[in-house]
Amino acid sequence: MSKMEKIGRADIQIGDQTMACPLYEGTEGEKALDIGALRKETGLITYDPGFMNTGSCSSDVTFIDGEKGILRYRGYDVDDLAENCEFVEVAYLLIHGSLPTAEQKARYSDLLNKHSMIHEDMREFFSHYPEHSHPMAVLSAMAVSLSSFYPELGENHKEDLDMTVTRLLSKLRTIAAFSYKKSIGDPAVYPQHDLKYCENFLNMMFNSPVIENPYNQTMVSALNKLLIIHADHEQNCSASVVRAVGSSGANLYASISAGICALWGPLHGGANQHVIEMLEGIQAEGGDIDKVIEKAKNKRSPFRLMGFGHRVYKSYDPRAKIAKALCKEVIASTNKHDPLLDIAMELEEKALADPYFIERGLYPNVDFYTGLTYREMGIPTNMFTVMFAIGRLPGWIAQFMEMKKDPQGRIARPRQIYTGPNARKVIPIDKR
Ligand code: ACO
């Protein structure tokens, strides 16, 4: 892990006490005030709900400039990676720090293929979930269950950790496809050695003796790109959860399972499902976009435009640009017309022209067009967040591995400002 550079100090004045805090700078010019000694020296803690200004670590993995709309994995622009790489190469990049050579990629793909089956006893689990189970519930439970089937966790040996990483990348995709097949009552389709990572997934999802050509090569290419744009996003909610759980010493499977649960929420990765539900709702009610925008602006209503706004991006999310183009490509490849895309584009146009959205820097985020693209590929709405999880997996793994190696690493343990009752005595039950 490269070091942050110390660039000076800043004095904090608290009453008549002055505390000198070191100032650091990262490789892209981001500056930070180190308040590590604050409580020890002054008795104060910082108060920062939602960690709006709190840097919890230094990281080599991903750089975002939310004002300029820049997203880079290990220095490479996400557009460049999406245009020129397959998902497996980007997974390798995030986890190992550099893009693979042709030979390394071939070996890695081969390894992923070898580990893509899941233990037959695990397959049994699927039959015990009720039919309406949300696939994110199944995915998170299955991810942590892998630790009992594959107990070499890599806590002490690098080779074991590499094996755990490979198993997770490979098997989570199989689990996702099996859970879909179970939900529609079809038999599971096993992975095939002659198919690459993304095509293997589409084949496991859609291959059926009674459907001819259930996917095309535009979809395979689109899936590669979609998984790439999901692959990492620095210290977002789920990545921070993965790091926090891992910081207690919990294993990688358990930490990833927790990350999957965090991603599920509608304010995070769950938004892609809610975008489609919102667009379908608009369509069902006659397509009145102005009414929806007014509702999103109304502070008395809890409704928000799903797929809009971001904690970090205050300009167009670079991932949303890629997803919008992909959505159009996939629709063109199926020779269909999706009226939801028309609604989405009109909604985007009107929102971006509205002072409420302009003043707050609210633009479409990654989830606005990815759901529509998945829908065109035949992936059901409740599987959208699962797709996000498969894409985000290498990022979570990279964050976990970096956290493990960080010499400054400690158990994640924020402070609080207590606002409950002062000390009091229990009144015997017959006198309460
Ligand atoms: N629709 C309407 N108003 C919004 C929206 C929205 N989608 N997003 C933010 N705002 C408004 C807020 O009401 C607030 O207004 P105010 O200043 O008048 O109070 C202002 O914009 C700032 O919003 P915050 O909630 O403070 O911003 P925060 O950084 O905490 O939240 C979040 C970011 C959760 C993504 C938010 O924009 C949101 O809820 N978006 C909709 C859900 C969504 O698309 N989530 C996916 C995010 S991408 C991802 O996680 C993969």
Residues whose N, C-alpha, C, O or C-beta is under 5 A from the ligand:
A	BS01	ACO	P266 L267 H268 G269 A271 A296 R304 L305 M306 G307 F308 G309 H310 R311 R360 N365 D367
